[in-house]
Amino acid sequence: MQAQPTTFQQTPCLRLVGRDGATALVALHGAHVLSWIPADGRERLFLSARAHYGAGTAIRGGIPVIFPQFAGRGALPKHGFARTTPWRLVGVSDRATFELVPGATSAAWPHAFRARLHVGLDAGVLTVALEIENTGAHEFAFSAALHTYLAVTDLDAVALHGLAGRRYEDSTAGGAVRQQTTAELRFNAETDRIYVAPLHPLSLHDGPHRLRIDQHGFADTVVWNPGATLAAGIADLAPGEHRRFLCVEAGQVLEPVHLPPGGRWSGMQRLG
Ligand SMILES: O=P(O)(O)OC[C@H]1O[C@H](O)[C@H](O)[C@@H](O)[C@@H]1O
């Protein structure tokens, strides 16, 4: 894999090029994958036309790294600090590795940790892996997710397969626990579900296109689209843009990870 530094929207990025010509763009801000274009030339990740890229902001689209807190399930700002903090590039081999260690933005979470994100481009496949290490003397607990915004041509033509019979917490209904009865999930209103340990792979059907979604290490899968009403109140989404993505997130949400001193945890999501 080749890599070269570049900028996008005045944000320092790394552009990755795989052997087959596939590309990915990763911002150092958040170690945030902004784009993945396999060799066929079709972008697979959604990125909002109104996304903000400044210091301390969260980028709307791509693959936000959520750590050490998911959503508002704790005292930290929503979804934690990893997505709003600059990471550093460690190096590039068959994958690019980025690192985050405690700093000013994590002061509200007083634990010694090392977070690493690995991004790999293989023929037709994007692999993103998150590794958390406890570098301190005390156990800590965390949640995490790869909050992937998958680009779709039109939400009306989208169906997610592989969740039949699975239990989920419905965040649009105060966390009520439900079971999916249909073979496929379609999206005609706000959807915000945390599926408990679903089987993988899932398959995203977008008209004639198919995308395989696989995960390891992460116990849960979050499926999110704000729907028209909620989307209208999201300032960094352009009108109608909610129809252009579906978030399928590899997450460790319902059971936080308890990491002892010296302990390591890793989770990955594979698309393609
Ligand atoms: O707007 P954000 O802070 O990026 O959060 C976007 C969404 O993330 C997750 O998918 C949660 O399940 C949603 O409840 C939340 O609205």
PDBQT file of the ligand as one rigid body, heavy atoms in Angstrom, charges set to zero:
ROOT
HETATM    1  O1  LIG A 301     -24.869  13.414  15.623  1.00  0.00    +0.000 OA
HETATM    2  P1  LIG A 301     -23.869  12.481  16.244  1.00  0.00    +0.000 P 
HETATM    3  O2  LIG A 301     -23.360  12.989  17.562  1.00  0.00    +0.000 OA
HETATM    4  O3  LIG A 301     -22.722  12.210  15.318  1.00  0.00    +0.000 OA
HETATM    5  O4  LIG A 301     -24.589  11.127  16.528  1.00  0.00    +0.000 OA
HETATM    6  C1  LIG A 301     -25.219  10.431  15.496  1.00  0.00    +0.000 C 
HETATM    7  C2  LIG A 301     -25.895   9.137  15.972  1.00  0.00    +0.000 C 
HETATM    8  O5  LIG A 301     -24.923   8.250  16.423  1.00  0.00    +0.000 OA
HETATM    9  C3  LIG A 301     -25.384   6.925  16.763  1.00  0.00    +0.000 C 
HETATM   10  O6  LIG A 301     -25.755   6.222  15.633  1.00  0.00    +0.000 OA
HETATM   11  C4  LIG A 301     -26.515   6.950  17.761  1.00  0.00    +0.000 C 
HETATM   12  O7  LIG A 301     -27.122   5.688  17.887  1.00  0.00    +0.000 OA
HETATM   13  C5  LIG A 301     -27.544   7.976  17.390  1.00  0.00    +0.000 C 
HETATM   14  O8  LIG A 301     -28.470   8.102  18.432  1.00  0.00    +0.000 OA
HETATM   15  C6  LIG A 301     -26.896   9.314  17.090  1.00  0.00    +0.000 C 
HETATM   16  O9  LIG A 301     -27.854  10.282  16.778  1.00  0.00    +0.000 OA
ENDROOT
TORSDOF 0
